[in-house]
């Protein structure tokens, strides 16, 4: 079975795992999914991720992060650009989710970056998802 949108699959698996208070979640490894996981780790939304070679495409094992009393660190993760309707934004048009408390993940010519990193490098690109 081919997967038409690995990003949406990854975000849905993370969203479902957070709802169930799972310790970790596995997703198929792609360059984009690895980049998104790296941004989520740098911004403090997940604890860590590991790349596991399974002889085929590979698997990303993502360790989810929760607060000291078990509260969700990742409350909302929403796909913005879809295969049927791509969303591109200039650097000055990048959204600020939760008035700057959340992040937007952007695919740029410099790689996959958070909105803060994209503003620092002054690059725009495809708005992949927003995280709050």
C-alpha positions as CSV (number, residue, x, y, z in Angstrom):
1,X,0.0,0.0,0.0
2,X,1.4,3.3,-1.0
3,X,1.1,6.3,1.2
4,X,0.0,9.5,-0.6
5,X,0.7,11.9,2.2
6,X,3.4,10.8,4.7
7,X,3.3,14.2,6.5
8,X,-0.4,13.9,7.3
9,X,0.0,10.3,8.4
10,X,2.8,11.4,10.7
11,X,0.8,14.2,12.3
12,X,-2.2,12.0,12.7
13,X,-0.2,9.3,14.4
14,X,1.3,11.9,16.8
15,X,-2.1,13.5,17.5
16,X,-3.6,10.1,18.3
17,X,-0.7,9.0,20.5
18,X,-0.9,12.2,22.5
19,X,-4.6,11.7,23.0
20,X,-3.9,8.2,24.4
21,X,-0.9,9.4,26.5
22,X,1.4,6.9,24.7
23,X,5.1,7.1,25.5
24,X,6.2,6.9,21.9
25,X,4.9,6.5,18.3
26,X,6.4,5.0,15.1
27,X,6.1,6.6,11.7
28,X,7.6,5.8,8.3
29,X,10.9,7.6,7.7
30,X,11.1,10.2,5.0
31,X,13.4,13.2,4.7
32,X,10.4,15.5,5.4
33,X,9.2,13.6,8.4
34,X,12.8,13.5,9.8
35,X,13.0,17.3,9.4
36,X,9.6,17.8,11.1
37,X,10.7,15.6,14.0
38,X,14.0,17.5,14.3
39,X,12.1,20.9,14.5
40,X,9.7,19.4,17.1
41,X,12.7,18.2,19.2
42,X,14.5,21.6,18.9
43,X,11.4,23.5,19.9
44,X,10.7,21.2,22.9
45,X,7.5,19.5,21.8
46,X,9.0,15.9,21.8
47,X,11.7,14.4,23.9
48,X,13.7,12.6,21.2
49,X,13.4,10.6,18.0
50,X,15.4,7.6,16.7
51,X,15.8,6.4,13.1
52,X,15.5,2.6,12.9
53,X,16.6,0.7,9.8
54,X,14.1,-2.1,9.0
55,X,15.5,-3.2,5.6
56,X,13.0,-1.2,3.7
57,X,12.2,2.5,4.0
58,X,12.9,2.8,7.7
59,X,11.0,3.9,10.8
60,X,11.2,6.9,13.0
61,X,10.5,6.2,16.7
62,X,9.3,9.4,18.3
63,X,9.3,9.8,22.1
64,X,6.5,12.1,23.2
65,X,6.9,14.7,25.9
66,X,4.4,15.4,28.7
67,X,4.4,17.9,31.6
68,X,5.4,17.1,35.2
69,X,1.8,16.2,36.1
70,X,1.1,14.4,32.8
71,X,-0.4,17.3,30.9
72,X,0.0,17.4,27.1
73,X,2.9,19.5,25.9
74,X,1.6,19.2,22.3
75,X,-2.1,20.3,22.4
76,X,-2.8,20.9,18.7
77,X,-0.9,20.0,15.5
78,X,-2.6,20.9,12.2
79,X,-1.6,20.3,8.6
80,X,-1.7,23.4,6.5
81,X,-0.3,22.6,3.0
82,X,-1.9,19.5,1.5
83,X,-1.1,17.6,-1.8
84,X,-4.2,19.0,-3.4
85,X,-3.7,22.6,-2.2
86,X,-0.2,23.7,-1.5
87,X,0.2,26.8,0.8
88,X,3.3,29.0,0.3
89,X,4.1,32.0,2.4
90,X,6.7,34.8,2.2
91,X,8.8,35.4,5.3
92,X,6.7,38.4,6.4
93,X,3.5,36.4,5.9
94,X,4.4,33.4,8.1
95,X,1.8,32.9,10.8
96,X,2.4,33.2,14.5
97,X,0.3,30.4,16.2
98,X,-1.0,31.3,19.6
99,X,0.5,34.8,19.3
100,X,4.0,33.4,19.1
101,X,3.7,30.7,21.7
102,X,3.2,28.0,19.1
103,X,5.3,27.3,16.0
104,X,4.7,26.9,12.2
105,X,6.9,24.4,10.4
106,X,8.1,25.6,7.0
107,X,9.8,23.8,4.2
108,X,12.4,26.2,2.7
109,X,15.3,26.2,0.4
110,X,17.5,26.0,3.6
111,X,15.7,22.9,4.8
112,X,12.8,22.4,7.2
113,X,12.7,25.2,9.7
114,X,10.4,26.6,12.4
115,X,8.9,30.0,11.7
116,X,11.4,31.6,14.1
117,X,14.4,30.1,12.2
118,X,12.8,31.1,8.9
119,X,12.5,34.7,10.0
120,X,16.1,34.7,11.2
121,X,17.3,33.4,7.9
122,X,14.8,35.6,6.0
123,X,13.4,32.8,3.9
124,X,9.8,31.8,3.1
125,X,8.5,28.5,1.7
126,X,5.8,25.9,2.0
127,X,3.8,26.1,5.2
128,X,3.7,22.4,6.3
129,X,1.9,22.6,9.6
130,X,1.3,24.6,12.8
131,X,1.9,23.3,16.3
132,X,0.3,24.8,19.5
